[in-house]
């Protein structure tokens, strides 16, 4: 990896942060739904392929299948709840996802296969029950597959990369991303509520409870929606900017054709019926969030290690 390529990508990301923030101020609803529908599925498909080629950053055995099974379970419960299956409404999807994040620690930390699997389930159940019994943990769990994934884990990856190459512009982008998020959430100008297509999208997706929670922090819908539009749009653009660094685009032609066909099909499904699009893409969205957990943990571990080394000098 050349320093020049890193500087180029960092400069590109500076522009992406600024442009995403400006667009989020003027077109918060349109930007959010457009990015989610168009950029989102392409991001899910390409990142999942990249993670798979790296064994999901877990040991070379099949432990990653536990995360796949968890994603399938979450998707099944979500779809069951949407068709009014009574038992599904009593289960917390956010609690399961937070439990999966905690369980991923065992998959990485414990080498022996059997103990690693036991540790995964122990931490999964601990995370689930803490979420259902303690509201602050429930709030944390609500944010894991949404704001934490697209905003805070993106910040962590940027910090990780800047520590690796000691990029001054990379550190500047971290500060810029934090500042833009805070300004959009708390200082957006007017009191506009979602309506029309966006209102329908929010009501049938998992973003309804997320927006209501953020509304309590921000105080107005436009601030919430501007922040979400900015966070999701930049999260996707940040991924697409990294071709020269992590080379996620270097996949066989046959896979690229499959990715493009699936991507265009998902966009077409959203345009045909937004409800069908939300239901169909929920599983893919959750799968890419959950399968990224080991990478999230490794990145945070690396940052913590570097900070501890700095304190020792």
C-alpha positions as CSV (number, residue, x, y, z in Angstrom):
1,X,0.0,0.0,0.0
2,X,1.5,3.3,-1.0
3,X,1.2,6.4,1.2
4,X,0.1,8.3,-1.9
5,X,-2.9,6.0,-2.4
6,X,-3.8,6.5,1.3
7,X,-3.6,10.3,1.0
8,X,-5.8,10.2,-2.1
9,X,-8.4,8.1,-0.4
10,X,-8.3,10.3,2.7
11,X,-8.8,13.4,0.5
12,X,-11.7,11.7,-1.3
13,X,-13.3,10.9,2.1
14,X,-13.0,14.5,3.2
15,X,-15.0,15.5,0.2
16,X,-17.5,12.7,0.8
17,X,-18.1,13.8,4.4
18,X,-18.7,17.4,3.4
19,X,-20.9,16.6,0.5
20,X,-22.9,14.0,2.5
21,X,-23.4,16.6,5.3
22,X,-24.5,19.3,2.9
23,X,-27.0,17.0,1.1
24,X,-28.3,15.8,4.5
25,X,-29.1,19.4,5.5
26,X,-31.1,20.2,2.4
27,X,-32.5,16.7,1.4
28,X,-32.5,14.6,4.7
29,X,-35.4,12.4,3.8
30,X,-34.6,11.9,0.1
31,X,-30.9,11.3,0.7
32,X,-31.6,8.7,3.4
33,X,-34.1,6.6,1.4
34,X,-32.1,7.0,-1.8
35,X,-28.8,5.9,-0.2
36,X,-30.5,3.0,1.7
37,X,-32.2,1.6,-1.4
38,X,-29.5,2.2,-4.0
39,X,-26.1,2.2,-2.2
40,X,-27.1,-0.2,0.6
41,X,-27.6,-3.5,-1.2
42,X,-24.5,-3.0,-3.3
43,X,-22.5,-2.4,-0.1
44,X,-24.0,-5.5,1.6
45,X,-23.2,-7.8,-1.3
46,X,-19.6,-6.5,-1.9
47,X,-18.7,-6.4,1.8
48,X,-20.0,-9.9,2.5
49,X,-17.9,-11.3,-0.4
50,X,-14.8,-9.5,0.9
51,X,-15.4,-10.8,4.4
52,X,-16.0,-14.3,3.1
53,X,-12.6,-14.2,1.3
54,X,-11.0,-13.4,4.6
55,X,-12.9,-16.1,6.5
56,X,-14.8,-13.3,8.4
57,X,-11.7,-12.6,10.4
58,X,-12.3,-15.7,12.5
59,X,-10.1,-18.9,12.6
60,X,-10.1,-21.1,9.6
61,X,-12.8,-23.5,10.9
62,X,-16.6,-23.1,10.5
63,X,-17.3,-21.0,13.6
64,X,-18.6,-18.2,11.5
65,X,-21.6,-20.4,10.8
66,X,-22.9,-19.5,14.3
67,X,-23.1,-15.9,13.1
68,X,-24.9,-16.9,9.9
69,X,-27.4,-18.9,12.0
70,X,-28.0,-16.0,14.3
71,X,-28.6,-13.7,11.3
72,X,-31.1,-16.2,9.9
73,X,-32.9,-16.5,13.3
74,X,-33.1,-12.7,13.6
75,X,-34.5,-12.4,10.1
76,X,-37.1,-15.2,10.7
77,X,-38.3,-13.6,13.9
78,X,-38.6,-10.2,12.2
79,X,-40.6,-11.6,9.3
80,X,-42.8,-13.6,11.7
81,X,-43.5,-10.5,13.7
82,X,-44.6,-8.7,10.6
83,X,-47.2,-11.3,9.8
84,X,-48.5,-11.1,13.4
85,X,-47.1,-14.4,14.7
86,X,-47.7,-13.9,18.5
87,X,-44.6,-15.4,19.9
88,X,-42.3,-13.4,17.7
89,X,-43.5,-10.1,19.2
90,X,-42.1,-11.2,22.6
91,X,-38.5,-11.6,21.4
92,X,-36.1,-8.8,21.1
93,X,-34.2,-8.6,17.9
94,X,-31.8,-5.9,19.2
95,X,-31.0,-8.2,22.2
96,X,-30.1,-11.1,20.0
97,X,-27.9,-8.9,17.9
98,X,-26.1,-7.4,20.9
99,X,-25.7,-10.9,22.2
100,X,-24.1,-11.9,18.9
101,X,-21.6,-9.0,19.2
102,X,-20.6,-10.2,22.7
103,X,-20.6,-13.8,21.5
104,X,-18.2,-12.9,18.7
105,X,-15.6,-12.1,21.4
106,X,-15.5,-15.7,22.4
107,X,-15.1,-16.8,18.8
108,X,-12.0,-14.7,18.5
109,X,-10.6,-15.1,22.0
110,X,-11.0,-18.8,22.6
111,X,-8.9,-21.1,20.3
112,X,-10.4,-24.5,21.3
113,X,-13.5,-25.1,19.1
114,X,-15.8,-26.6,21.8
115,X,-15.0,-23.9,24.4
116,X,-15.3,-21.2,21.9
117,X,-18.8,-22.3,20.9
118,X,-19.9,-22.6,24.6
119,X,-18.5,-19.2,25.2
120,X,-20.4,-17.8,22.3
121,X,-23.7,-19.1,23.6
122,X,-23.0,-18.0,27.2
123,X,-22.2,-14.4,26.1
124,X,-25.2,-14.5,23.7
125,X,-27.6,-15.3,26.5
126,X,-26.0,-12.8,28.9
127,X,-26.3,-10.1,26.3
128,X,-29.9,-11.0,25.6
129,X,-31.0,-11.0,29.2
130,X,-29.1,-7.9,30.1
131,X,-30.9,-6.1,27.2
132,X,-34.3,-7.2,28.2
133,X,-33.8,-6.3,31.9
134,X,-31.9,-3.0,31.8
135,X,-33.0,-0.1,29.7
136,X,-29.6,1.5,29.1
137,X,-28.4,-1.8,27.6
138,X,-31.6,-2.0,25.5
139,X,-30.8,1.4,24.1
140,X,-27.2,0.3,23.3
141,X,-28.6,-2.9,21.6
142,X,-31.0,-0.8,19.5
143,X,-28.1,1.2,18.2
144,X,-25.8,-1.7,17.4
145,X,-27.2,-2.7,14.0
146,X,-27.9,0.9,13.0
147,X,-26.1,4.0,14.4
148,X,-23.2,2.1,16.0
149,X,-22.7,0.1,12.8
150,X,-22.8,2.9,10.3
151,X,-21.3,5.7,12.4
152,X,-19.2,4.5,15.3
153,X,-17.8,1.4,13.7
154,X,-17.0,3.6,10.6
155,X,-15.1,5.9,13.0
156,X,-13.3,3.0,14.5
157,X,-12.2,1.8,11.0
158,X,-11.0,5.3,10.1
159,X,-9.1,5.5,13.4
160,X,-7.6,2.0,12.8
161,X,-6.4,3.1,9.3
162,X,-5.0,6.4,10.5
163,X,-3.0,4.6,13.3
164,X,-1.7,2.2,10.7
165,X,-0.3,4.8,8.3
166,X,-0.1,7.8,10.6
167,X,-2.3,9.9,8.3
168,X,-2.8,13.5,9.5
169,X,-5.7,13.9,7.0
170,X,-7.2,10.6,8.3
171,X,-7.3,12.1,11.8
172,X,-8.8,15.3,10.5
173,X,-11.5,13.2,8.8
174,X,-12.3,11.5,12.1
175,X,-12.8,14.9,13.8
176,X,-14.8,16.2,10.8
177,X,-17.1,13.2,10.9
178,X,-17.8,13.6,14.6
179,X,-18.4,17.3,14.2
180,X,-20.7,16.9,11.2
181,X,-22.8,14.2,13.1
182,X,-23.2,16.4,16.2
183,X,-24.1,19.5,14.2
184,X,-26.7,17.7,12.1
185,X,-28.3,15.9,15.0
186,X,-28.6,19.0,17.3
187,X,-28.6,22.0,15.1
188,X,-30.6,21.2,12.0
189,X,-32.9,24.1,11.2
190,X,-36.6,23.1,11.1
191,X,-39.3,20.8,12.5
192,X,-40.2,18.6,9.5
193,X,-41.7,15.1,10.0
194,X,-41.4,12.2,7.6
195,X,-44.3,11.7,5.2
196,X,-45.2,10.0,2.0
197,X,-42.8,7.3,0.8
198,X,-40.3,8.0,3.6
199,X,-43.1,7.9,6.2
200,X,-44.2,4.5,4.9
201,X,-40.6,3.3,4.8
202,X,-40.0,4.3,8.4
203,X,-43.2,2.8,9.7
204,X,-42.5,-0.7,8.2
205,X,-38.8,-0.8,8.9
206,X,-36.7,-1.1,12.1
207,X,-35.9,2.7,11.8
208,X,-39.2,3.7,13.5
209,X,-38.1,3.0,17.0
210,X,-34.6,4.2,16.3
211,X,-35.8,7.5,15.1
212,X,-38.1,7.9,18.1
213,X,-35.2,7.2,20.4
214,X,-32.9,9.7,18.6
215,X,-35.8,12.2,18.7
216,X,-35.6,12.3,22.4
217,X,-31.9,13.3,22.1
218,X,-32.2,15.7,19.3
219,X,-35.7,17.3,19.9
220,X,-36.8,17.5,16.2
221,X,-37.3,15.2,13.3
222,X,-35.2,17.0,10.8
223,X,-32.1,16.7,13.1
224,X,-32.7,13.0,13.4
225,X,-33.3,12.5,9.8
226,X,-30.4,14.6,8.7
227,X,-28.1,12.7,11.0
228,X,-29.3,9.3,9.7
229,X,-29.1,10.4,6.1
230,X,-25.5,11.6,6.7
231,X,-24.4,8.6,8.7
232,X,-25.8,6.0,6.3
233,X,-24.7,7.8,3.1
234,X,-21.1,8.4,4.3
235,X,-20.9,4.8,5.6
236,X,-21.6,3.5,2.1
237,X,-19.4,6.0,0.4
238,X,-16.5,5.3,2.8
239,X,-16.7,1.6,1.8
240,X,-16.8,2.3,-1.9
241,X,-13.8,4.6,-1.6
242,X,-11.5,1.9,-0.3
243,X,-10.8,0.0,-3.6
244,X,-7.1,0.9,-3.6
245,X,-6.6,0.1,0.0
246,X,-8.5,-3.2,0.8
247,X,-9.2,-4.1,-2.8
248,X,-12.7,-5.4,-2.2
249,X,-13.5,-4.9,-5.9
250,X,-11.0,-7.6,-7.0
251,X,-13.4,-10.5,-7.5
252,X,-13.9,-12.9,-10.4
253,X,-16.1,-11.7,-13.3
254,X,-18.7,-14.3,-12.6
255,X,-19.1,-13.0,-9.0
256,X,-19.4,-9.5,-10.2
257,X,-22.2,-10.4,-12.6
258,X,-24.0,-12.1,-9.7
259,X,-23.5,-9.1,-7.5
260,X,-24.8,-6.7,-10.1
261,X,-27.8,-8.8,-11.0
262,X,-28.8,-9.2,-7.3
263,X,-28.2,-5.4,-6.7
264,X,-30.3,-4.3,-9.6
265,X,-33.0,-6.8,-8.6
266,X,-33.1,-5.4,-5.0
267,X,-33.3,-1.8,-6.3
268,X,-36.1,-2.9,-8.7
269,X,-38.0,-4.6,-5.9
270,X,-37.9,-1.5,-3.7
271,X,-39.1,0.6,-6.6
272,X,-41.9,-1.9,-7.3
273,X,-43.1,-2.2,-3.7
274,X,-41.2,-0.6,-0.8
275,X,-42.7,-3.0,1.7
276,X,-41.5,-6.0,-0.3
277,X,-38.1,-4.4,-0.6
278,X,-37.8,-3.8,3.1
279,X,-38.8,-7.3,4.0
280,X,-36.6,-9.0,1.3
281,X,-33.5,-6.9,2.1
282,X,-33.8,-7.1,5.9
283,X,-32.0,-10.4,6.1
284,X,-29.1,-9.3,3.9
285,X,-28.7,-6.1,5.9
286,X,-28.6,-8.0,9.2
287,X,-26.2,-10.6,7.8
288,X,-23.7,-8.0,6.7
289,X,-23.9,-6.3,10.2
290,X,-23.5,-9.5,12.1
291,X,-20.8,-11.0,9.9
292,X,-18.7,-7.8,10.4
293,X,-18.7,-8.2,14.2
294,X,-15.3,-10.1,14.4
295,X,-13.7,-7.3,12.3
296,X,-15.3,-4.7,14.5
297,X,-13.8,-6.4,17.6
298,X,-10.4,-6.8,16.0
299,X,-10.3,-3.1,15.0
300,X,-11.3,-1.9,18.5
301,X,-8.7,-4.3,20.0
302,X,-6.0,-2.9,17.8
303,X,-6.9,0.7,18.7
304,X,-6.9,-0.1,22.4
305,X,-3.5,-1.8,22.0
306,X,-2.0,1.2,20.3
307,X,-3.4,3.6,23.0
308,X,-2.0,1.4,25.7
309,X,1.4,1.5,24.1
310,X,1.2,5.3,23.9
311,X,0.5,5.5,27.6
312,X,3.5,3.4,28.4
313,X,5.9,5.9,26.6
